[in-house]
Amino acid sequence: MTKRQQIQLFEEKKVRTAWDDQEEEWYFSIVNVCEVLTESDYQTARKYWKVLKGRLKKEGNETVTNCYQLKMLAPDGKMRSTDVANTEQLFRLIQSIPSKKAEPFKQWMAEVAAQRLDQMVDPEPQA
């Protein structure tokens, strides 16, 4: 499983991502997504995700049960395990977070995916 990590920007907020060559899909750091949607800092977003994750698990939400963990570069500069979700899982999680940023973020995710698909079809940069 080859994963290429990358920082994507959404309205100047960093969102850690990883592209899985084998699965041909993006994985997004859930904490970074919570940070964007709640318009909070990283530590507050971590706490928000912890509470939300617990609530969703109690409700039997399969999206949380099927989340993966990947090592990604943390704000402190160290590689740390973090919960990640693919695009489908993330769309479901976003529905659980009340935010005026939800719709613009979903559109941004679709653009990120489309750009990657375009690169796969035509990997040579245009001059």
Wavefront OBJ file of the C-alpha trace (Angstrom):
o trace
v 0.000 0.000 0.000
v 1.783 3.125 -1.219
v 0.559 6.365 0.252
v 1.824 9.766 -0.809
v 1.153 12.438 1.756
v 0.420 16.003 0.888
v -0.804 19.168 2.564
v -3.840 20.651 0.846
v -5.133 24.131 1.623
v -8.767 24.981 2.228
v -9.242 28.710 2.821
v -5.658 28.897 4.117
v -6.184 26.038 6.591
v -3.916 23.015 6.212
v -5.558 19.663 5.629
v -3.242 16.664 5.728
v -4.053 14.154 3.014
v -2.653 10.906 1.692
v -3.205 9.388 -1.730
v -3.397 5.588 -1.777
v -2.104 4.342 -5.146
v -3.525 0.861 -4.661
v -7.045 1.970 -3.674
v -6.853 5.077 -5.888
v -8.437 7.321 -3.288
v -7.647 10.183 -0.947
v -7.561 9.932 2.830
v -8.093 13.135 4.829
v -7.062 13.866 8.412
v -10.326 13.999 10.345
v -8.884 16.347 12.965
v -7.891 18.822 10.235
v -11.389 18.622 8.765
v -12.888 19.285 12.225
v -10.490 22.226 12.544
v -11.814 23.695 9.279
v -15.488 23.059 9.962
v -15.494 24.222 13.574
v -13.219 27.158 12.757
v -11.052 26.275 15.742
v -7.414 25.572 16.483
v -5.797 22.137 16.247
v -6.092 21.221 19.957
v -9.751 22.232 20.131
v -10.431 20.256 16.943
v -8.766 17.171 18.474
v -11.061 17.403 21.501
v -14.081 17.995 19.255
v -13.276 14.871 17.215
v -12.756 12.791 20.366
v -16.216 13.741 21.681
v -17.903 13.366 18.281
v -16.221 10.008 17.683
v -17.434 8.721 21.066
v -20.982 9.901 20.374
v -21.036 8.345 16.896
v -19.656 5.040 18.224
v -22.429 4.900 20.835
v -24.959 5.454 18.037
v -23.402 2.518 16.142
v -22.169 4.698 13.277
v -20.279 2.426 10.868
v -18.279 5.313 9.414
v -16.393 5.732 12.685
v -15.943 1.993 13.094
v -14.337 1.792 9.636
v -11.928 4.726 10.077
v -8.261 4.063 9.453
v -5.238 5.502 11.196
v -2.192 6.704 9.302
v 1.028 8.247 10.468
v 1.055 11.844 9.312
v 3.228 14.812 10.087
v 1.729 16.498 13.157
v 1.946 20.217 13.957
v 4.831 19.447 16.339
v 6.855 18.091 13.400
v 6.633 14.423 14.434
v 4.981 11.574 12.566
v 1.937 10.607 14.625
v -0.995 8.273 14.053
v -4.173 10.135 13.233
v -7.662 9.115 12.232
v -8.278 9.482 8.513
v -11.313 9.013 6.316
v -11.739 8.466 2.617
v -14.004 10.779 0.647
v -17.163 8.737 1.162
v -16.600 8.403 4.914
v -15.793 12.082 5.206
v -19.002 13.149 3.456
v -20.906 11.154 6.088
v -18.930 12.632 8.973
v -19.403 16.184 7.712
v -23.158 15.688 8.088
v -22.590 15.264 11.845
v -20.798 18.603 12.211
v -23.013 21.681 12.123
v -21.032 24.222 10.112
v -21.569 26.921 7.526
v -18.288 25.684 5.978
v -19.684 22.191 5.271
v -20.938 22.810 1.736
v -17.869 24.789 0.548
v -15.652 22.078 2.063
v -17.510 19.295 0.223
v -17.069 21.207 -3.033
v -13.352 21.617 -2.268
v -13.027 17.859 -1.626
v -14.607 17.141 -5.004
v -12.094 19.493 -6.678
v -9.161 17.764 -4.942
v -10.419 14.385 -6.176
v -11.020 15.667 -9.711
v -7.516 17.151 -9.907
v -5.985 13.823 -8.913
v -8.069 11.933 -11.462
v -6.985 14.409 -14.163
v -3.339 13.822 -13.197
v -3.817 10.057 -13.471
v -5.328 10.377 -16.969
v -2.700 12.841 -18.205
v 0.388 12.656 -15.926
v 2.513 14.933 -18.148
v 2.360 18.612 -17.170
v 1.203 20.900 -19.963
v 3.737 23.501 -21.152
l 1 2 3 4 5 6 7 8 9 10 11 12 13 14 15 16 17 18 19 20 21 22 23 24 25 26 27 28 29 30 31 32 33 34 35 36 37 38 39 40 41 42 43 44 45 46 47 48 49 50 51 52 53 54 55 56 57 58 59 60 61 62 63 64 65 66 67 68 69 70 71 72 73 74 75 76 77 78 79 80 81 82 83 84 85 86 87 88 89 90 91 92 93 94 95 96 97 98 99 100 101 102 103 104 105 106 107 108 109 110 111 112 113 114 115 116 117 118 119 120 121 122 123 124 125 126 127
